[in-house]
Amino acid sequence: MRTWILKNIARLAYKYPRGLLLLVVLLTAGAFYGIFNLQIDSNVIKLLPKHSRAAQTFSRALQQFGAFDYMLVLIESSQSHQEDTLIRVANSFASAINDRAYISSLDYKLDKEMMDFFHRYPKEQFVFLLTDSDWQEIKARLEPASIKKHLNLLKHRLIAAKGISARRMVEDPLDFSEIIRRRLFHSYGPTELNFRHGYFISKKGSMLMMIVKPAHPSTDVLFCQRLMEFLNRSRDAELARLGPTARDIHIHFLGSHVEAYHDARLIRRDMFTTGCASFIFVLMLFILAFRRFDALYFVGLPLCVAIIWTLGLTGLLYHHLTIVTFAFIAVLIGLSIDFAIHIYNRFQEELEKGRHLYPALRLSIIRTGKGIITGALTTAAAFYCMNFTSFSGFKELGTVAGNGILCGLVAIYMILPPLLVLKWQRIPGKSFTSHIGNFHLDWITNRLLNYPRLVIILSIIITTYLGYYALGVRFNENVRKLRQPDPEYLALKRKVSRHFSLPGNQVIAIVNGKSVESALQQNDRLYENIEDAMDTFPILSCDSLRIFLPSVQTQHSRRQLILSLDLQTIRENITRQAKALGFNPRVFDSFLQRLSNLQSFARSGKIITLSSINSPMLIRVIQSYMVRVGSMYRVVTHIYPIEGNWLYQVPPEALNTFSAGINSIEFTGVTILSSQLERMAKIDLALVVILVSLSVFLIVLFHFGSTARTVMAILPIALSTLWLMGTMAILGLELNFLNIIVIPMIIGLAVDDGIHLVGRYYELRRYDIHRAVEYTGRAVVLTSLTTMLAFGSLALASYRGIREMGLLAIIGMGYALFTSLIVLPAILKIWGKHYKLSEFFAIEEGEIH
């Protein structure tokens, strides 16, 4: 069947070359319809497994509560104590970036609306918001020793204080307001902040921090680009407005959106640089190998058409491209180009023998065609097997890359033969002689193949050595490991950390309840668990609804704590210590009266409920923490560890501590999502390896119809893959979401080379391994070198993930080339005709005896 199809392709290309090319033009024009439907989907979340509970929890949380990510805007002065200048610039810059299309919220000072609300709020009600730890501290300050300490400190403060300031100190001698103020304002946001002049300003007065919440998450790469362009434009305009003052002012940005933007820029720059380098390297290689400039035209045009067809088909199937499916272009260039090289190489070989155009074309298509088809099917099957993974991104990549390989196969047979016919019909005479290089393959045939047993023994030793190390290779699912940190960005983080406490990757906790009260009770318990865990785990801050709206049950317990205070004993202790320090005890009557009013309010005052809140500001705040989904109420809490902690995994004991006593709670976040997907990724990888191996074996078996020949043809796959894994372990490299793409490429190249060499060896039953290596080996070397140059140029990239991908491509393709041209011919020379183990112990041809 394949022979009949290939014969008719040769006949049609010879008789109707322009007709075939016209059909290609029509198909290419139709492909643009699908291309016009393509959109770029930059949301990384959509690449995650749809049925994964961890991915579902993360996606659902984003949909219900919006973006969790935050950014830090740092306004820095080169001089200390520049509070007034920093505040002026911050107010102006905040107004400039207050665009809801990019920024959903912005905090850099005490919210005036919130402060006005709290000033109008009954002060006695504030105590209902305090936590158990706050009450423990209040009780501790009411002890005689603590009263003495605070009154003594008050005495020294009053010496420097005047007027209203002194009166406020006397009204709150035990500094209870500091506890309330800290609870209301210092536990709100991703980090602990100290206020100076009502703003987030460092102690030395040289840096002001703004906490910005972008409108969309950092997983949306295109939004990150638009956001950073907007912020950079606003920064430049603000600095220009400042005039000469701008020399001392710098505005910096920190956060996951900045990192995603930096990564995207770095990747684009790397792609441009490596793409140009790859093009130049491949161009030079083609010219050196074929010594004909038109070879680029014959090979490049089908490749461009294949890319257009694949994009069109992708537009019809998915209507979008992701950052992962973009990789199919590199895969298509690296593998589809091999098909054209094998046909063109055989065509040149037949012309060298003096054959006329049609016989040369017919033989080159038929003799190489079966191997090309089988190689294309095995490579496509390797990518299609990605559809059995759990990750949506890899499923799409597998389908798109598999379709691309098949489109490349069809494009080669529809374009290259007609182009060859049209080119050589214009050449006078019926034969053509080229001077294609043989890459010194005669040295291999005349030297190494004289000692096949030595080659096999050395290969066994290498396989055993690298195979042992290959057992230690692991899959790292953490995408942060792929990044190449910007030295300037890291230096900025170190500088900022000297002024402010920077948080790490947040843990998102969501509690559920069938009523508002039930959800708030669960949330209160969560907050208490987190506070208790702060002494055990590296927790920097906790952003929770608890500080604005505790449950009714919690407020009732606060009521009982207030009523339990023994005011008479407190009055006696304060009076006694005041006399001892020389105070008139009556100056503290106002403070004692407030305590009495507090107890009176606890007996008859109203507690805070959701229905009793009528402040638009507070309602907006509560809505950012609480949502109603069906009959359930969900409340979110953000837990921020100290920077550098919980990068790859949140300790299970920490999650157990947080969830103690809570009926319904979910945890999510980037770190939790990554760690929970690790096992799934490993299982998927193992499944894909098994399926790819099985499908490749069956396809090659169908091609040869012989188990022995099939094993020989796929032997380079097994060896080169195993050697690559061992080398990775020795170099300390890990498999990840980027470099795993190299594995199907190696499979495709190695099986293609094996099929062509084994097929050429058994062609017409000649069993001439020297001739097979010398002629077919030219195409094998050229396809390997083009792929190594195309993908190896990625090793020049700055982005770590891309650089490792290029390095592994060079190593893997080099091993595939070595096993195809050295190990496989040695095996064929010994066992190719007889398949007897005793043949291995015969005397080498080149051995002295």
N, C-alpha and C positions, 0 to 999 in steps of 0.2 A: 504493500500500500504506500509506504513512504517512498519507495523507489519510483513508483508510478507518478506520485505527486511531484517529486523532484525533477523527473524527466519532463513533465509538462511545464514546470516553471522554466526550465532551460529552453524548451521549445517556444513558449510564449514570449520570453524575453528576447529571443533571437528574431522571431518573426514580427512581433508587435511591441517593440520597446517603447515607442511613444504612447501607444495605447495604455500600457501598464503605468507609465509615468503620469498620464492624464487621470487615471483612476486614483493614483496616489494623491494628486492635487485635489480631486473632489473629496476624498476621505479627509484630507487635512483641512479643507474648508469647512466640512461638517463638524470636525473636532472643535473648531472655534466656538460653535454654539455651546458646547459643554464648558469651554473655558470661560465664556462670558458669565456663566452661572456660578463660577467659583468665587468664594469669599475666603478671606483669611480669618480663621478662628484661632485667636491667640490665648484662649482660656485654657490653662494647663489642667484645670480640674476636670474638664471633659475627657481627658486622656486616661483617667483613672478607671479601675474596674467598676462597672455599674452595679454589679451584684455584691460588691464588697460592703460589709456593714460599716467598716471604718470610713470608706469613701462616701457612703450614703449619709452617714452622720455629719461629716464635714460639709458636704454639699448642702444638706438640709439646713445646717446652722447658718451657712452663708446666705441662703435664700430668705431665712426667717429674720435674721438679725443684721444683715448687711455685712459690709467688709469689717474684718477684725483687725486688719493691719493698721499701723500708725506710722507716722513719720515725725522726725524731730528736725525742726528748723533752728539753727544756732546762729544768733547774731552776736558777733565777737568784735571787741575793740582791742586794738593793739596796746592800749594803756589800761591801767586799773582805775577803779572808782569812777567809771563813766556811766553811772546808772541813768542819769537824765538823758544822755545821748542814746543809750540803748533803748530806753522806753520810747523816746520820740520815733526812732527808726522802727521799732516793733509795731507801734500803733499805725504808722503809715504803711508798712509792709503787710500787716494783717488786713488792712482795708483793701490793698491791691490784690491780694490772693483770695479774697472772700467771694469765690465763684462756686456756686453749687454744682456746676458741671464737673468740677475737679475736687472740691473740698466739701466734706459734709459737716465737719466741726473743727473748731480751732480754739485751743486753750493756751494762754500764755500769762494770764493774770487772774486775780480773783474776779469771778463773774459778777458784774455790778448788779445785774438782774437777780442773781441768786442771793447776793449779799442784802439787797433791799428786801427780798422775800424773808430772809432769816431775821432781819431787823424788825419786820412787822409781825413775825411769828412769835407766839408766847414763849418766852425764854424757858419757862418751866418745862415746856414740852420737849426741849432738846434732850433732857436726860433720858427720855424714852428711846432715843436713838443710840445710846451708849451700849457698848458690849460688856460681856462679863469681865474681860481684862481691864476695861476702863473703870468698872465699879470696884474691882480689886485695888486699883491704884487710888481711887477716891477714898476707900476705907483705910488704905495704908497712910494716906496723908492726914487722916483724922486721929491717928495714934499720937499719944503725947510726945514721943521723941520726934516725930515728923512735924508736929505743930511747932515745936521749939526750933527746929531747923529752918522752917519756912519763915517764921516770925523774925528770926535772927537775920535771914537773908533780906527780908523786907526792910528791916532797920537800916541796913547798908544802902539799899536802893533809894530809900526816902531822902537820904542825905543829898543825892544829886537830882531827885525829881522835884517838879514844881507843879502847882496848879492842878489842872484836870488829871494829869498823869499820876500825881501823888494820890488824888482821891480815888482813882480807879484801882490803884494798888491796894489801898486799904479796904476797898469794897470786896476784893478777892485776894485775901492774904495767903491762901493756900494754893493759889493759881489753878483753880478748877477750870477756868475758861480755856486754859492752854490744852487741857485734855479734850474738851468739847471741840475746840478749833482744829486740833490735830485729827480728830475722828471725822469731822465734816469735810476737811479739805485735803489732808495729807494722804488719805487712802483712796483718792479718786484719780485714776489714770494709771499709766504703765510704770510709774516710778515714784519714789518719795521725793517731794519737792519742798524746799524751804522758800517762804515768801519774803521778799525784800521790797519795800515800797508797794506791796500788793502785786508784784510780778515775780516770775520764776527767774531770779537773777542769782548768779554765783556769789560766793562769799566775798571774793575780791572785787566784785563789780565789773568784771571784764567780759562776761558772757551772759546772754539771756536766751532761755530755751522756750520754744513754742512747740506744743504737741498738736500735730495735725492728723486728722483722720480723713484719708482720701475717700472719694465717692465709690471707688471700686477696688477690689482686692489686688494684691501684687501678682496674683496668678494670671491676670489679664495683661499680657505683655504689651499689646498696642496701647492700652490705657496708660501704662507706666511711661511709655514714650511720650504720649501727649501731655501727661501730667508734668513730667520733668521739663519738657520744652516750655510749658506754661510757666513753671516756677523759675526757670532760668531767665525767661524774658522779663518776668516781674522783678527778679533780682537785679538784672542789668538796668532796668528802668529806675528802680529805687536808688541804686548807687549813682546813676547819672543825675538824679534829682538832688542828691546830697551835695554834689559839687566837690569842693576841696576836702570836705569832711570825710568823703568816701575813702580817702587814703588810709584812714585808721579803722575803717569798718569792713568786716567780712561777713558774708552770709553763707552758711553751709547747710547741707541737707544730709540726714542720716535716715536709714530705714530700709525695709525690704523692697519698697518701690524703687529706691535709688539703686539698690544692688541689682534688681531685675533690669533696670534701664542700662546700667553699666554692662551687664552681661550681654544684653541684646546688641549694644554698640560694638562690644568686643567681638562678638560672633560675626556681625556684618563685616567688620574690618578684616577679620581672619578669613572669611569666605572670599572676600574680594582679593586679598593678598594671595592666599593659597590657590584660588581659582586662576589668577594670572600666572602664578608659578607653574601650576599644573599644565595649563595650556602651552606655555613656552617649552616645558620639558617634553611633553608628548609630541609637540611639533618637531622639535629637534630630533627626537627618537625616530619618528616616522621618516624624516628626511634622510637620516643616517641609515635606517634599515632598508627602505625601499628605493632610496635615491631618486624619487619621483615626487614632485610637488602635488601632482593630481591624486596621489594616494590619499591625501587629506580630504580631498573633495569626495572621493568614493566612499570613504569611511565616515566622514563627518555629516554628510547630508542625510543618510538614513537615520543617524543618531538624533539629529534635530527633529526629524519628522516623528520618530518614536516618542520623543518627549512631548511633542504637541498632541499626539494621539492619546498618550497616557493622561495628560492633563484634561483633555476633553472627556475621556472616559471617567475620570475622577469627578469631574463636574456633574456628570449624569448620575453617578452612584451616590456621592456624598455631599455635593454642592459646596464643599469647603476643603481647604487645606489647613493642616495644623503645623506647628513647629516640628513635629516628628515626621509627618509625611513629606515635608520639604526634603528630607534626607533621600527620598526615592530618586531624585535627580542625580545625586552622586552615585547611588547604586547603579542606576541605569547607564550612566556614562562609563562606570568602571567595568560593567559586565557585558552590556550589549555590544560594545566596541569589539569584543573578542570575536563575535560571530563574523563580522566583516573581515577581520584580519585573517581568519582561517580560510575563508572563501578566496580573498584576494591573494593570499600567499599561494594557495593551490593553483589558482589561475595563472599566476606568474610562473610557477613551476612547470605547468603544462606548456606554456608558451616557450619556455626555455628548451623544452624537448623538441620544439619545431612543429607542434600541432597547430592546426588552423583554428580560427576563432571559435566556431561552433563546437568542435570536439573538445577544445580546451575549456569552454564554458560549461559544457554538459558534464564532463568528468569532474570539474571542480565543484559543481553543485551537488552531484550525486555522491561522490566519494567523501566529501566533507559534510554533506547535508544531514546524513543520518546522525552523525556524531553531534552536529550543531543542534539539531532538534532535541536529541536526548539531553545534551548539556543544558539547553534552555528549559526543558521540562523539569529537570532535577533542580535547577536554580529557582525556577518559579515555585516548585513544590516546597522548597525550603522556606520561601517567604510566605507562601499560603499557609504553612503550618503555624505561623504566628496567630492565625485566627483561633487557634485552640488555647491561647493565653487568656488571662482574665482582664488584661489592660486594653481598654478601648483604643488607645493610641497605637499600640503594637498591632492590634487587629487591622486597623486602617493602613498602617505602614505595610503589613504583610500583603494585603489585597492590592494596594497601589503599586508596590514594588513588583509583585508577581505579575500584575497586568502589564507593567512597564516592560518586563523581560519578554513577555509574549508579543507585545506591540513592537519591541525591538526586533524580534525574530521575523515577524511578518514584514516589517519595513525593510529589513535587509534583503529579503528575497524579492520584494516588489520593486526595489530601487536599485540595488547594486548591480544585478545582472543586466538590466536595460542600460545602465550607464556604461558598463564595460562594453556592451555591444556597440553603442553609439560612438564611444571613444575609438575602439579599434577598427570599426568600419571605415573610419576616415584615414587610417594608416595604410599606405601602399603596401601591397604584399599580404600574405596570409599568415605570416609568422612574426614573432616579436621576441627579442632577447633582452632581458633585464639583468641587472647586476645586483640582485638582492643580497644583502649580507647574510652570512651564516653564523655570526656571533661565536666563531671559533668552536662550533660544535664538533668539528673533525677531531679536535683535541680530546673531547669526551669519548668519542667512538674509538679513537686509536689508543687511548691511555686507560681511562677508568674502566671501560667495558672489557678490558682484557683481564681484569681482576674482580669479577662480579661477586665472588664469595667474600672477599675482603670488604667490599662495599656493604654487603648484607650484614656481616658480623658487626661492622662499625655502626650500622643503622640500628641494630638490636641493642647495642650498648647505649647509644644516644637515647633510644626510646625508653629503655629501662630507667636511665638517669632522670630524664625530663618527666617521664610518667610518674615517678615517685613524687616529684615536686608538684605535679599537676593536681595531686590530691588536696593540696592546700589552697587552691584558688577558691575564693568566695565571691558572691555577688553582693555588691554594695548598692542598695537602693536609694541612698541619700544623695539627692541632686546637688546639695551644697558642696559635696566632695568634687563635683565636676567644675566648680567655679575657680577662676583665677583671681584672687583678691587683688584689688587695686592698692598699691603701696600707699598712695596719698590718702585713700579712704581709710585704710587701717591706721595711718598716722593720725587722721582726724578723730577717729574713735578713741584712740589712746589719749589724745588731748582733752576731749570732752569728758572722758571718764575721770579726769583729775578734778573736774568741777561738779559733775553730776553723776549719780548712780545710773548706769545704763542697764536696761532689762535684756533678758534673753528671749528665746522663743516662748510665747505665751501658751499656757494650757487653758483651754476653754472648757468650762464645766457648765452643764445645763441640767437644771432640776425640773421636774414635772409635777403638776398637781391638778386634781379635778376641779379645784376652786382657787380663787386668788389667795385665800388664807392658807390653804394646803400648800400651794407652791411657795408662799412666803415663809412658811414654817420650815420647809425643806431647805430653802435658801439661807435662812438664819443658821440652821445647823451646819450647813456647808461653810459658812463664814467662820463660825466658831471652830470648826475642825481645821480650817486653814490657819487661823490665829494660833491654835495650839501647835501646829506643825512648823511654825516659823523658827522655833528654836532647834528643830531637828533637820529641816531641809532648807536649802539655799533659796528662800523666797524673798524677793525684793518688795513686792507690793501686790495688792489684791483690789481689783476694781469691781465693786459689788453694789447691787441695789440695796443691800442691807443698811448702808449708811444713810439712805434717804427714806426707806420705807420698810421697817421691820414688821413682822407679823403681829397680829393682835395678841396672840399668846405671849410673844416675847415682851411686848410693852406691858402686859399685865405683870409679868415677872419683874420688870423694872420698877413698876409701881410698888410691889411688895418690898423691894430693896430700899426704896426711898422711905417707906413707912417704918422700916426696921431700924432706921437711924435713931440713936438715943441723943436727942438734942440737948437735954439737960447735962449729960456727961460731957458732950462736946463744948457747951458753953463754959463749964467749969474748967476744962483743960485749957481752953483759949484764954480765959481770964487769968488763970494761974501763970501761964507762960508769959502773957502780956505784962503782968506786974513784974515778973522776974527780969524782963528785958527793958523795963522803964516805960512801957506803953500805958496810956490811959485805956483801960478795958472797954470804955464806952465807944471808942473809935471803931470797934468791930461789931457794934450793934447792927449796922446795916447788913453785914455779911450773915450774921446769925438770923436776922429777920428774913433774909432770902431763903435760908434753909427751912425756916418755919413755913414760908409761903410755898416752898417746894412740896412739903408734906401736905399742906392744905390742898394744893392742886392735885396731888396724887389721890386724895380721897374723893374729889369731886370733878376733876378736870377730864376733858375728853381726850381719848387716845387718837392717834393718826390712823386713818383708813384711806383706801384708794378713793372711795366715794366722797370723802371729806376734803380732798385736795382740789382746789379751784385755781391754782396758779398755773398759767399756760407754760411757764418755764419748767416747773417741776413735772408737769404732765409729759412734756417732751423728753425730759431726762428719764422718767420711768418707762416710757415707750421704747427707749433704746435698750432697756434691760428685759422687758417683759413683752411677750406676744401671746396671743390666743390662737391655738390651732385646733379647730373643731371644738370639742368639749374640754380640751386640756389647756392649761396655762403653763408656759415655759419661761423660765428665768435664767439668764446667762450671767456667768461670773468669769472674769478674766484673771488668771493667776500668772504673775510674771516672776520667773526665777532671776537670780543674779546672772549677769552676762557671763557666758562661758560654761554654764551649767545646763544640763538636759538638752544637749545639742542633738543627740542621736536617739535617746530613749529617756522616757520619764520613768523613774523607779516605780515598780509595782507597789512597793510599800507606801510610797507617797500617795498614789491614787487610792489605795485602801484606806489610808488615814483620812483623806478628803471625803470619802464616801461613807464613812462610818455612821451608822444610824439613819441613813437616808434611804427612803424606799425606792425612788426612781431618779437616777442620775446618769448622764452621758458625759464622756470626756472626749475631746477632739483637739485638733491643732496640728500644725505641720509636723512636729516631732512625733506625736502619737500616731498620726496617719502614716508616716514613713516607717516607723518601727513595726506597725501592724501589717503593713504590706510586704515586709521583708520575706516572711515565710511563703506568702502567696507567690512572690516573684521567683523564689527558688523552686517551688513546685512546678510553676509554669515553665521555667527554663529546662528543668529535667524532662518534662513532657514534650516540649518542642524538640529537644535533642533526640529523643526516642523516635518521634514521628518523622523528623527529617531524615534520620538514618534509615528508617524502614522504607520511606517513600523513595529515597535515592536508590537504595538497593533494588527495589522492585522495578523501578524505571530502567535502570542500567541492565538488570537481568532480562527485561523484555527486549532491550536493544540487542544484546549479544546472544541471548538464548542459551547461555552457558554460565554456570555458577562459578567455575574457575576464572573465566575471563572477567566476570563481574567483580569478583573479589580483587583481582589485579587492578582493574580500572578504578575502584574506589579506595584502594590502599593509600594513595597520596592524601585523600581526605582525612583518613584516620590518623596517619602519621603527622601531617602538618598541623592538624587541630590539637593533637596531644602535645606535640612539641611546643606549640604556641602557649598552651596552658602552663606547661612547665616553666617556660621562659618568663611568663607573667609572674609566677610565684617567686622565681629567683629575683626578678626586678622589683618585687613588692607592689605589683599592679593588681587591680581587682576588676572584675567584670562590672559594668554598670549599664545604664539605659542608653548610653551613646555607643560605647565600643562594642556592644554585643552585636551591632549591625555588621561588624567585620566578619563574624562567624559564617553567616550565609554567603558572604562574598568569597570567603576561602573555599567553602564547599562548592560553590558554583565554578570557580576557577579551577580547583584541583580536579573535580570530576570531569570537567570539560577537557582538561589536558590529558587525564588518564584515558578517557574515551577515545580521543584522537590518536594517541600513541598506541594503545592496544589495537584499535581498529586498523591503523596503518601497518602494524606488525603482522596481523593476520590477513591483510588485504591480498587476495588472489593466492593465499597460502604460500607466500614467499618466505615468511619467517626471517626477515632481514632486519634485525634490530638496529644495525648501523645505519641503514638507509632510512628507517623510521625516525630515528633520532635526528639525523642530518637534515631531512626535509620537513617533517612535521614539527621537529624541535624548533625550527625558526619561528613558526607561528606561536609555539608555546612560550618561547623566550619573549617574543614581542608582546603577546597578550599579558604576560606576567609583568613585564617592565612598564607597559602603559598603565596597568592597574596600580603598580607600586608607585609610579610617578604621580598618577592622578590622585590617589589617596594618601600616598606618602608625603605629599606636599602639605597635608594637614599637620604634619609634625612640626611645621614652622609656625603654627598658630600660637597665639598667646593664651587663649582659653584652654584651661587644663583638660577638660573633657574632650575637646576636638584634637588637642595635641596628642593625647594618649591614643585616640582613635587612629591617627595617622601613623604613630609609632607601631601599633599592633598590626596595621595593614602592611607596613614594610616587612615586619618580622614574619607575619603569617604568609604573605605572598612569596617571600623569599624561601620559606620552608616548602611551600607548595611547588615552587619551581625546582628546588633541589630534589624533592622526592619524586617529581615527575620525570626529570631528566637523568637522575643518577640512580636512585633506588629502584624505581619501577623497571627501567631497562635492564638492570642487573638481574632482577627476578625473572623477567621475560627471557633473558638469555639462558638461564639455567632451566627454568621450568616451563618456558613458553610452549614447547612442543611435546614434552613427555610427562610433565607433572609428577615426576618421581622424586622422592626424598633422597634416594641414593645418588641422584645427579649432583646434589650439593657437595658431596665428598669427592668428586672427581678433581683432577689436577687443573689448576688455572692455566689458561692459554699462555699467559705471560710469565708463568713461574719457571724458574731455572731448575732443571732436573737432569 
